């Protein structure tokens, strides 16, 4: 059941300096635009000051204060923490310190820490773990506490959260006198593992494991607490515990199920627990779920969860494009899970998906300028009825656009923390192997037993496949440098210090094992052709269609470049497709151009349906231009398509 | 503004005897299975006895008694009335008489007649016309009263409903002392016109006109009554009065808007009002809306309203197949509206659509056996998440199937009344012209100034295009016989008494003007090729696809005949398509067969996405079999598609 293992080590964002390229630019925008913009929204909506509310305040109003406000603030603080690691900013730190002071001041003497249930409904604490997000909020605050402490060395938030963790640990657990509860919305598992890693306190890891283990057991905790509230458990508003992955114990689950963000947070937290406890039974279940997710339920963008109704999964090969939910947070959670899986089961099957989600499904969630956000990420977009407003705008055909904020604004601060922390996803290492997952200009430091290693990268990735790595060492050291050969790459070459080298590819990584000297160079050349991607024949939505991908980037066509009625643009199978960098676009991004056919029945008389015999097809030759999917909806509003008809 | 006209005359179902063929069979099933099955459901759910409820009863429970129960009973009684016209059935009549007795006994001394607001919330009468369906219920009961009186000569229900109409007329209208209200769900307009036609009481017509005229005027009645209830009108649960076509006066409306059933009932009622009042301004608006609906917002099946959110319309060319709502009731309402339009503006553009909706969009709503019903009618069906149960079954992929009943069971009794009354849609006539709309074996009688005319038909329509009509007269009479030449028909021939005759086609009808003698025969031969139908290039969902149609019948492919993964079946443009009647299927129905290609990448490795360069297409030649769309989901559950990829 248990093995003697520890997960691979990540490096904190403080040891990664992504000085340029794709992530350098995105981190700059994140720091200068996104993080400040989110703070303004936290202020505007009262979240930043929610801790100062008192029951007598006029603003004390259920419609204003959400039960999950703390999570928004937590994610923002976490983003600030990561950002400060790579870029000191006294003004930002002062702002964060003020928020932290208010949070700490709001902690109750027994350690309880939640703005809503302290101020608004103080007698309702812990009465509904299924729906009321207390443990979820706690988890996000724990993650922020760990990050902020790592960044600044300041203990105020960390101390508050360890006290809160202690409080929760006293209340929930396997012991007779404790409640056998667990969160309706997983997240605290991730937070507790980070507290464990930061403080070394094993109780936090054990509590995370308890939450994973107890989930879905019988008698069912959500039934018990509902009955205690005087409710009929069968009248659960979502009807089925599949929604929150609590329909049965996780070790018995085999498919990605329910609300996609809840699912991926749970799986990521369980992977962390598996790694630190050596529990291989969890890993076995997670592998099955991973296979189901990535072979049957994932968009080509790394988007998860097609359905609006449950914000999540439906069934295998059900991947509608236009109505895709594919919540930004779900792709972010997939990044977390993928990295956690790699660190206990090193294989590029995880980091390839991580890269796919990073460059496509997550980054589509934020505007190029950094101040607007998508919640849902469809793969086809037409004039449109807003899926978030079931009962409004029904007759107003408009284009789907990023917004400054949402009533439930989980995605913006989630993006902010992910981008600020992307340096932590560049590599993993054991005592003798350094795995490089992501290619981007900059440097990352890692501590191996033989001393500090710094890996410098120069590359135009993801727009070109050549990467030059330089190893920086205080003294020569023997270790394996394992470079990810992405699943999209049909061929590669490696040169070490200028000489072509055969590389042993194991589980997707080209391993270079030697005694490295300071200044050694590795040149990795990844072939990066434009690929026409086909979807599995069971994906009915993509039958007869292709998506364009080059490197890790999935492309799309937009109306602004290609005119409207993109459904009538057909890319012939033999068309030559050209990849370029368009320096006039978004600071220089890859584009794909080629010849296509626009099929328009020229004799169309204006009626809605016509016998084909009266029509005469006119196939106009056109050229098309595709841009990275993540950058759509940054110019004039219009149609967008990832999957194009193939002729 | 007003013209001196009267609408064309319809004939009551009592003068139409559809002895065989398509409608003969459907009426037999309707009478022997559907009408009794619905009564059982009315009994089981308490609707049949709702009028006997008293406030003290245990069953008096808001969750049990709906505000629109009376409409379900009304539609059933109306169906019984039409059925009795063509087929006496003492047992059924006894059952109906009992229900009518209970309804009449439930009428309040002032004429008020509504089970819910008499028994359950007696102090809430007329407080919310926007949402509470009182006038809607009244309308359905009026329609049933007219039908039942015509069928049986019994006045109990008619007298009750004229008293109720008087009561409503005293309360609502333009006069200062009356309320300036109108229904949130149109329907009473149709009922009042039928009361007017039955009793000759012009006040009922005037009241129908008032409801049409007042709709959407400012100050807005729904705002006024909401304020009176102490509610903020802006907090209307649907947010916009577009939903109920009350966002502006009907004469200013130009597009089919909002909830599709409400819309089409309103338009049908307004057409009736326009006809009887000679108000051409209404007709002008209705023509614009008709054009918008049929040229931009109608499924090829005659289904209306793509969206679940509003059970209705969105915007032009937005016609998704798999998620189509296309409520059965909406197609039924379209049949009503089309007939009403023809009768004031005789043109086959209306009756062609009527026929399309009759054979496809409406009849898909009932199982071949007659006891199960569809509410929504998608044009593509795969394993599926029930759209009516947003929060259940999310992870249970199942096939969409007809059900015995619904919480809101508007569709089953609506189908029953339409099928029972289909004889009334066979023809319209003026003093000198007899328009034949529908072709079906049987006979229809009409009273022209020169005497009674009976038109007998022999035909295998809709499976063949040859129709033999025989004119039966007591004495020779001069009139025009106008035979509809359907829009799907590329060519026709007419022979009168065996001799080919040139026919003057005016507004879609071949007019044969002469002095007719008893026994004169007309042979109409309509060419009925299999057509590949293309949708307008702006309908993105159908780009690169065709639908198969022959005569008025739209066909579909089902998994039971063609295997699964129908998205991978491609019908080559040159494929020969053959029409046959399959006598082993559903008592003998048309089928279309042909050669197709099943495109399956043979080298598919099992992953979800693959570069096309590693795949090898395998195009298997297959034969396909298509059945009438209306008959889908009557055999083994499986996939279904109307729109097929074309190669």
Interface residues (C-beta under 8 A of the other chain):
Chain A: X237 X238 X239 X240 X242 X243 X255 X257 X258 X294 X295 X296 X298 X300 X307 X309 X310 X312 X313 X314 X315 X316 X318 X320 X322 X323 X382 X383 X385 X390 X391 X392 X394 X395 X396 X397 X488 X490 X531 X532 X533 X534 X535 X536 X537 X538 X539 X540 X541 X543 X544 X546 X547 X549 X565 X566 X567 X568 X570 X573 X599 X600 X601 X604 X606 X607 X608 X609 X610 X611 X612 X613 X615 X645
Chain B: X237 X238 X239 X240 X242 X243 X255 X257 X258 X294 X295 X296 X298 X300 X307 X309 X310 X312 X313 X314 X315 X316 X318 X320 X322 X323 X382 X383 X385 X390 X391 X392 X394 X395 X396 X397 X488 X490 X531 X532 X533 X534 X535 X536 X537 X538 X539 X540 X541 X543 X544 X546 X547 X549 X565 X566 X567 X568 X570 X573 X599 X600 X601 X604 X606 X607 X608 X609 X610 X611 X612 X613 X615 X645
